[in-house]
Amino acid sequence: MNWGARITISFIVFAMIIFTMVFISMNQDINLVSDDYYKQEIAYEEQIQRLRNTESLQQSPEITIDRNAQQVIVSFPKELRDQIKDGYILLFRPSDSRLDKRYELALNEEGVQKVSIRGQVKGLWKAKLYWQGYNIEYYQEKILNY
């Protein structure tokens, strides 16, 4: 085999590798953190204010995970329970927005809400807690690994 044939074969093999990589990369599922990312970016100053409001509280809610019962537990301190007018918990999956779950805030008499994570994909999640009390909005989040 002469050197011209070797160069041609090398070029064809290189081109096949490049086309294969392009084909694979074009078929990858790309998930944005949020579908309305730009809209949320514009409203980020409001989010910062919610975080400041939460930091100003003497006691903030606790977000924990009970691996045995497969539940995320949100518990509010007594002084905040009566103030809550509206809110929700968002279980946010950074790698796949289709797995996100939203639950309306419905505390029991002890100020606790348990959210089942049974059957959820294991890995990195964020529990995002939004609530409003006395016309002040609050936000808290916690990274969960289960």
GUTOR-300693 format. One line per 4 residues: number of its first residue (from 1); their letters; for each residue x, y, z of N, C-alpha, C. Coordinates in Angstrom, 1 decimal, always signed. Layout:
% residues N
NUM	A	X Y Z X Y Z X Y Z ~ ...
//
This chain:
% residues 146
1	MNWG	+0.9 -1.2 +0.0 +0.0 +0.0 +0.0 +0.9 +1.2 +0.0 ~ +0.6 +2.1 -0.9 +1.4 +3.3 -1.0 +1.0 +4.4 +0.0 ~ +1.8 +5.5 +0.1 +1.5 +6.5 +1.1 +0.2 +7.3 +0.8 ~ -0.1 +7.4 -0.5 -1.4 +8.1 -0.9 -2.6 +7.4 -0.4
5	ARIT	-2.6 +6.1 -0.5 -3.7 +5.3 +0.0 -3.9 +5.4 +1.5 ~ -2.7 +5.4 +2.2 -2.7 +5.5 +3.7 -3.3 +6.9 +4.1 ~ -2.9 +7.9 +3.4 -3.5 +9.2 +3.8 -5.0 +9.3 +3.5 ~ -5.4 +8.7 +2.4 -6.9 +8.7 +2.1 -7.6 +7.9 +3.2
9	ISFI	-7.1 +6.7 +3.5 -7.8 +5.9 +4.5 -7.8 +6.6 +5.9 ~ -6.7 +7.2 +6.2 -6.6 +8.0 +7.5 -7.7 +9.1 +7.5 ~ -7.8 +9.8 +6.4 -8.8 +10.9 +6.3 -10.2 +10.4 +6.4 ~ -10.5 +9.3 +5.8 -11.8 +8.7 +5.8 -12.2 +8.2 +7.3
13	VFAM	-11.2 +7.6 +7.9 -11.4 +7.2 +9.3 -11.6 +8.4 +10.2 ~ -10.8 +9.4 +10.1 -11.0 +10.7 +10.8 -12.4 +11.3 +10.6 ~ -12.8 +11.4 +9.4 -14.1 +11.9 +9.0 -15.2 +11.1 +9.6 ~ -15.1 +9.8 +9.6 -16.1 +8.9 +10.3 -16.2 +9.2 +11.8
17	IIFT	-15.1 +9.3 +12.4 -15.1 +9.6 +13.9 -15.7 +10.9 +14.1 ~ -15.4 +12.0 +13.3 -16.0 +13.3 +13.5 -17.5 +13.2 +13.3 ~ -18.0 +12.6 +12.3 -19.4 +12.4 +12.0 -20.1 +11.6 +13.1 ~ -19.5 +10.6 +13.7 -20.0 +9.9 +14.8 -20.2 +10.7 +16.0
21	MVFI	-19.2 +11.5 +16.3 -19.2 +12.4 +17.5 -20.3 +13.5 +17.3 ~ -20.5 +14.0 +16.1 -21.5 +15.0 +15.8 -22.9 +14.3 +16.0 ~ -23.1 +13.2 +15.5 -24.4 +12.4 +15.6 -24.7 +12.2 +17.0 ~ -23.7 +11.7 +17.8 -24.0 +11.4 +19.3 -24.3 +12.7 +20.0
25	SMNQ	-23.6 +13.8 +19.8 -23.8 +15.0 +20.5 -25.1 +15.7 +20.1 ~ -25.6 +15.5 +18.9 -26.9 +16.1 +18.5 -28.1 +15.3 +19.1 ~ -27.9 +14.1 +19.5 -28.9 +13.3 +20.0 -29.0 +13.3 +21.5 ~ -28.1 +14.1 +22.2 -28.1 +14.2 +23.6 -29.2 +15.1 +24.1
29	DINL	-29.9 +14.7 +25.2 -31.0 +15.5 +25.7 -30.4 +16.6 +26.6 ~ -30.7 +17.9 +26.2 -30.1 +19.0 +27.0 -31.2 +19.6 +27.8 ~ -31.1 +19.6 +29.1 -32.1 +20.2 +30.0 -31.5 +21.5 +30.6 ~ -32.3 +22.5 +30.4 -32.0 +23.8 +31.0 -32.4 +23.7 +32.5
33	VSDD	-31.8 +24.5 +33.3 -32.2 +24.5 +34.7 -33.6 +24.9 +34.8 ~ -34.1 +25.8 +34.0 -35.5 +26.2 +34.0 -35.9 +26.6 +32.6 ~ -37.1 +26.3 +32.2 -37.6 +26.6 +30.9 -37.7 +28.2 +30.7 ~ -38.1 +28.9 +31.8 -38.2 +30.3 +31.7 -37.0 +31.0 +32.4
37	YYKQ	-35.8 +30.5 +32.0 -34.6 +31.0 +32.7 -34.4 +32.5 +32.6 ~ -34.7 +33.1 +31.4 -34.4 +34.5 +31.3 -35.4 +35.3 +32.1 ~ -36.7 +34.9 +32.1 -37.7 +35.6 +32.9 -37.3 +35.5 +34.4 ~ -36.8 +34.4 +34.9 -36.4 +34.3 +36.3 -35.2 +35.1 +36.6
41	EIAY	-34.3 +35.3 +35.6 -33.1 +36.1 +35.8 -33.4 +37.6 +36.0 ~ -34.4 +38.0 +35.3 -34.9 +39.4 +35.5 -35.5 +39.6 +36.8 ~ -36.2 +38.6 +37.4 -36.8 +38.7 +38.7 -35.9 +38.3 +39.8 ~ -34.6 +38.2 +39.6 -33.7 +37.7 +40.6 -33.5 +38.6 +41.8
45	EEQI	-33.7 +39.9 +41.6 -33.6 +40.8 +42.7 -34.7 +40.6 +43.7 ~ -35.8 +40.2 +43.3 -36.9 +39.8 +44.2 -36.5 +38.5 +45.0 ~ -35.8 +37.6 +44.3 -35.4 +36.4 +45.0 -34.3 +36.7 +46.1 ~ -33.5 +37.7 +45.8 -32.5 +38.1 +46.8 -33.2 +38.7 +48.0
49	QRLR	-34.2 +39.4 +47.8 -35.0 +40.0 +48.9 -35.6 +38.9 +49.7 ~ -36.1 +37.9 +49.1 -36.7 +36.8 +49.8 -35.7 +36.1 +50.7 ~ -34.5 +35.9 +50.2 -33.4 +35.3 +50.9 -33.1 +36.2 +52.1 ~ -33.0 +37.5 +51.9 -32.7 +38.4 +53.0 -33.8 +38.4 +54.1
53	NTES	-35.0 +38.3 +53.7 -36.1 +38.2 +54.6 -36.0 +36.9 +55.5 ~ -35.6 +35.8 +54.8 -35.4 +34.6 +55.6 -34.3 +34.7 +56.5 ~ -33.2 +35.3 +56.1 -32.0 +35.4 +57.0 -32.3 +36.3 +58.2 ~ -33.3 +37.2 +58.0 -33.6 +38.1 +59.2 -34.5 +37.5 +60.2
57	LQQS	-35.0 +36.3 +60.0 -35.8 +35.6 +60.9 -34.9 +35.0 +62.1 ~ -35.5 +35.0 +63.3 -34.7 +34.5 +64.4 -34.6 +33.0 +64.3 ~ -35.6 +32.3 +63.8 -35.6 +30.9 +63.5 -36.2 +30.7 +62.1 ~ -35.5 +29.9 +61.3 -36.0 +29.6 +60.0 -36.5 +28.2 +60.0
61	PEIT	-37.3 +27.8 +59.0 -37.8 +26.5 +58.9 -36.6 +25.5 +58.6 ~ -36.8 +24.3 +59.0 -35.8 +23.2 +58.8 -36.3 +22.3 +57.7 ~ -35.4 +21.9 +56.9 -35.6 +20.9 +55.8 -34.7 +19.8 +56.0 ~ -35.3 +18.6 +56.3 -34.5 +17.4 +56.6 -35.0 +16.3 +55.7
65	IDRN	-34.2 +15.2 +55.7 -34.6 +14.0 +54.9 -34.5 +12.8 +55.8 ~ -35.6 +12.0 +55.8 -35.7 +10.8 +56.6 -35.5 +9.7 +55.5 ~ -34.3 +9.1 +55.5 -34.0 +8.1 +54.5 -34.8 +6.8 +54.7 ~ -35.1 +6.4 +56.0 -35.8 +5.2 +56.3 -37.2 +5.3 +55.8
69	AQQV	-37.9 +6.4 +56.1 -39.3 +6.6 +55.7 -39.4 +7.2 +54.3 ~ -38.3 +7.5 +53.7 -38.2 +8.1 +52.3 -39.1 +9.3 +52.2 ~ -38.8 +10.3 +53.1 -39.6 +11.5 +53.2 -38.7 +12.7 +53.3 ~ -39.1 +13.9 +52.7 -38.5 +15.1 +53.0 -39.4 +15.8 +54.1
73	IVSF	-38.8 +16.3 +55.1 -39.6 +16.8 +56.2 -39.3 +18.3 +56.4 ~ -40.4 +19.1 +56.3 -40.2 +20.6 +56.4 -40.9 +20.9 +57.7 ~ -40.2 +21.6 +58.6 -40.8 +21.9 +59.9 -40.6 +23.4 +60.2 ~ -41.7 +24.1 +60.5 -41.6 +25.5 +60.8 -41.6 +25.7 +62.3
77	PKEL	-40.9 +26.7 +62.8 -40.9 +27.0 +64.2 -42.3 +27.6 +64.6 ~ -42.6 +27.5 +65.9 -43.9 +27.9 +66.4 -44.3 +29.3 +66.0 ~ -43.3 +30.3 +66.1 -43.6 +31.7 +65.9 -43.9 +32.0 +64.4 ~ -43.6 +31.1 +63.5 -43.9 +31.3 +62.1 -45.1 +30.6 +61.6
81	RDQI	-45.6 +29.6 +62.3 -46.7 +28.8 +61.8 -48.0 +29.6 +61.6 ~ -48.3 +30.5 +62.5 -49.6 +31.3 +62.3 -49.5 +32.4 +61.3 ~ -48.3 +32.7 +60.9 -48.1 +33.8 +59.9 -48.2 +33.3 +58.4 ~ -48.1 +32.1 +58.2 -48.0 +31.5 +56.8 -49.4 +31.7 +56.2
85	KDGY	-49.4 +32.3 +55.0 -50.7 +32.5 +54.3 -50.6 +31.6 +53.0 ~ -49.5 +31.4 +52.4 -49.4 +30.7 +51.2 -47.9 +30.2 +51.0 ~ -47.7 +29.1 +50.3 -46.4 +28.7 +50.0 -46.4 +27.3 +49.3 ~ -45.2 +26.9 +48.9 -45.0 +25.6 +48.3 -43.6 +25.1 +48.5
89	ILLF	-43.5 +23.8 +48.3 -42.2 +23.2 +48.3 -41.9 +22.6 +46.9 ~ -40.7 +22.9 +46.4 -40.4 +22.4 +45.1 -39.2 +21.5 +45.2 ~ -39.4 +20.2 +44.9 -38.2 +19.3 +44.8 -37.7 +19.4 +43.4 ~ -36.5 +20.0 +43.3 -35.9 +20.4 +42.1 -34.7 +19.5 +41.7
93	RPSD	-34.8 +18.9 +40.5 -33.7 +18.0 +40.0 -32.9 +18.8 +39.0 ~ -31.7 +19.3 +39.4 -30.9 +20.1 +38.4 -30.6 +19.4 +37.1 ~ -30.4 +18.1 +37.1 -30.0 +17.4 +35.9 -31.2 +17.1 +34.9 ~ -32.4 +17.2 +35.4 -33.6 +16.8 +34.6 -34.8 +17.5 +35.1
97	SRLD	-35.2 +18.6 +34.5 -36.4 +19.4 +34.9 -37.7 +18.6 +34.8 ~ -37.7 +17.5 +34.1 -39.0 +16.8 +34.0 -39.3 +16.0 +35.3 ~ -38.3 +15.9 +36.2 -38.5 +15.2 +37.4 -38.9 +16.1 +38.6 ~ -38.9 +17.4 +38.3 -39.3 +18.4 +39.4 -40.7 +18.1 +39.9
101	KRYE	-40.9 +18.3 +41.2 -42.2 +18.1 +41.8 -42.5 +19.3 +42.7 ~ -43.7 +19.8 +42.6 -44.2 +20.9 +43.4 -45.3 +20.5 +44.3 ~ -45.2 +20.8 +45.6 -46.2 +20.5 +46.6 -46.6 +21.8 +47.3 ~ -47.9 +22.0 +47.4 -48.5 +23.1 +48.1 -48.2 +23.0 +49.6
105	LALN	-47.9 +24.0 +50.3 -47.6 +24.0 +51.7 -48.8 +23.7 +52.5 ~ -48.8 +22.6 +53.2 -50.0 +22.2 +54.0 -49.4 +21.6 +55.3 ~ -49.2 +22.5 +56.3 -48.6 +22.1 +57.5 -49.6 +21.4 +58.4 ~ -49.2 +20.5 +59.2 -50.1 +19.9 +60.3 -50.1 +20.8 +61.5
109	EEGV	-50.7 +20.4 +62.6 -50.8 +21.2 +63.8 -49.5 +21.5 +64.4 ~ -48.5 +20.6 +64.2 -47.2 +20.8 +64.8 -46.3 +21.7 +63.9 ~ -46.8 +22.1 +62.7 -46.0 +22.9 +61.8 -45.1 +22.1 +60.9 ~ -45.5 +20.9 +60.6 -44.6 +20.0 +59.9 -45.4 +19.5 +58.6
113	QKVS	-44.6 +19.4 +57.6 -45.1 +18.8 +56.4 -44.1 +17.7 +55.9 ~ -44.7 +16.5 +55.6 -43.8 +15.4 +55.1 -44.2 +15.2 +53.6 ~ -43.1 +15.1 +52.8 -43.3 +14.9 +51.4 -42.6 +13.6 +51.0 ~ -43.4 +12.7 +50.5 -42.8 +11.4 +50.1 -41.9 +11.5 +48.9
117	IRGQ	-40.7 +10.8 +49.0 -39.8 +10.8 +47.9 -39.6 +9.3 +47.4 ~ -40.6 +8.5 +47.8 -40.6 +7.1 +47.4 -40.7 +7.0 +45.9 ~ -39.9 +6.3 +45.3 -39.9 +6.1 +43.8 -39.2 +7.2 +43.0 ~ -38.7 +8.2 +43.7 -37.9 +9.3 +43.0 -36.5 +8.7 +42.6
121	VKGL	-36.0 +9.3 +41.6 -34.7 +9.0 +41.1 -33.7 +9.4 +42.2 ~ -32.8 +8.6 +42.5 -31.7 +8.9 +43.5 -30.7 +9.8 +42.9 ~ -30.1 +10.7 +43.8 -29.1 +11.6 +43.3 -29.2 +12.9 +44.0 ~ -28.7 +14.0 +43.3 -28.8 +15.3 +43.8 -30.1 +16.0 +43.5
125	WKAK	-30.7 +16.5 +44.6 -31.9 +17.3 +44.5 -31.8 +18.5 +45.3 ~ -32.6 +19.5 +45.0 -32.7 +20.7 +45.9 -34.1 +20.9 +46.3 ~ -34.3 +21.1 +47.6 -35.6 +21.4 +48.2 -35.7 +22.9 +48.3 ~ -36.6 +23.5 +47.5 -36.8 +24.9 +47.5 -38.1 +25.2 +48.2
129	LYWQ	-38.1 +26.0 +49.2 -39.2 +26.4 +50.0 -39.6 +27.8 +49.9 ~ -40.8 +28.1 +49.4 -41.3 +29.5 +49.2 -42.5 +29.6 +50.1 ~ -42.6 +30.7 +50.9 -43.8 +31.0 +51.7 -43.9 +32.5 +51.9 ~ -45.2 +32.8 +52.2 -45.5 +34.2 +52.4 -46.2 +34.4 +53.7
133	GYNI	-45.9 +35.4 +54.5 -46.6 +35.7 +55.7 -46.6 +37.2 +56.0 ~ -47.7 +37.7 +56.3 -47.9 +39.2 +56.6 -47.3 +40.0 +55.4 ~ -47.6 +39.6 +54.2 -47.2 +40.3 +52.9 -45.7 +40.4 +52.8 ~ -45.0 +39.5 +53.4 -43.5 +39.4 +53.2 -43.3 +38.0 +52.6
137	EYYQ	-42.5 +37.9 +51.6 -42.2 +36.7 +50.9 -40.8 +36.2 +51.4 ~ -40.7 +34.8 +51.6 -39.5 +34.2 +52.1 -39.1 +33.1 +51.1 ~ -37.8 +32.7 +51.2 -37.3 +31.6 +50.3 -36.2 +30.9 +51.1 ~ -36.2 +29.6 +51.0 -35.1 +28.9 +51.6 -34.9 +27.6 +50.7
141	EKIL	-33.6 +27.2 +50.6 -33.4 +26.0 +49.9 -32.3 +25.2 +50.5 ~ -32.4 +23.9 +50.3 -31.4 +23.0 +50.9 -31.1 +21.9 +49.8 ~ -29.8 +21.5 +49.7 -29.4 +20.5 +48.8 -29.6 +19.1 +49.5 ~ -30.2 +18.2 +48.8 -30.5 +16.9 +49.3 -29.8 +15.8 +48.4
145	NY	-29.2 +14.9 +49.0 -28.7 +13.7 +48.3 -29.4 +12.5 +48.8 ~ -30.1 +11.8 +48.0 -30.7 +10.6 +48.4 -30.8 +9.6 +47.2
//
